Amino acid sequence: MNIYFSSSGIPEMANFSAGQRRLVKRECIGALFVGSRFRISNYVVSVAAVILGFYLAEVMKLGFWGGIAVTAAGVLALGYLHDMLWLAHFRPEVARFIRAHEAEIQSAA
């Protein structure tokens, strides 16, 4: 499984313009990211990141604001990693969508 740092890294979307990528994100990827499995795993990762952040802040004696900063950084980093893993998982469905809606995507600016 390859991990893609952005939607332009997906081989099927590599040659698309910004408008075409926006269309695929809105119509396909956005719809995939509202499923219950995605949402539940997102909540689990978020809670785990908060617990890890507070634990690290306590162990490193960072204080309140340091703990908030470490927790926020952990939530952002783990959330981004979570989304990248799911995007790699959804790649076959994105490729199917692109094949099925090729004319509509090509007409997008």
N, C-alpha and C positions, 0 to 999 in steps of 0.2 A: 504494500500500500504506500503510495507516494503522498506526501503532505504538501499542500499548496499554500503559500503565504498570502496569496490574493487570488481573486477570480481570474485575473489575466494569466496566472500560472497554470491553469487547467489547459491541457493541450488543445482541447476542442474550442476553447475561447481565446487562445493566444493571439489570433489574428483579427479579433473583433475590435471594432471601435469602442469608444467609451459608451456611446449610446446603445450599441448592441449588447455590451456587457450589462448595462443597466437594465435593459429589457429582460435578459435572461435571469438576472438576479431577482427582479421584481416578480416575474411570472413563474419562475421555476424554483430557484433556490429559496426565496422567501417563503414559498408554500411548503417546502420540505422542512424548514426550520420551525414550523409551528406544530409539528407532530408531538404526540404525547411522550414517545420515547426520548426525543430530543429535549423536550421541556423538563422531564424528570431528571435526566442525566445532567442538565444544566443546573438545576436546583441542587443536586447532590454535589457537583463540583464547586458551586458557589459556597455552600455551607462548609465543605471541606477546606476551601481556601480561607474562609473567615476563621475557622478553628486553627488552621495552621498559622495564619498571620498573628493571632492573639498568642498562640503558644511561642512563636519565635520572638515576639515582642517581650514576653515575660522572661524567656530564657536569656535574651540579650540585654535586658533591663533598659529598654528604649523609652519608657514613659508612655504617657497617653498619646501624644501627637506622633511620636515615632511608631507606636503600635498601629495607629490609624494609617500612617503612610505605608508600613509594611503590609498591612492587611489589604489596602487598596491596590497596591502593586501586585500582590498575590492573586487577588480576584481578577484583575485585568489580564495578567499573564496566563493564568490557568483557564480563564474564560476564552481567551484567544486560541489557546492550544486546543481546547474542547471543540470550538467551532471549526478549526482546521481539520481535526480528525473526522468530524461529521461530514465536512465537505468532501474529504477523500472517500468516505463511505458512500456518499450520494453521487459520486462522479458518474456511474453508469446511468442513473436516472437523468442527470443533466445532459449527458450525451444523447440519450433517447429524445429528450425534449428538443434539443438542437436539431436533430434529424427530422423530427415531426413538424417543426415550425421554421424550417429553413428559409422559406420565402418571406415570412413575416420578419424574421431577424435580419435578413439582408436588406429589407426595405427601411429598417430603423436607421436613424441618423447616427 
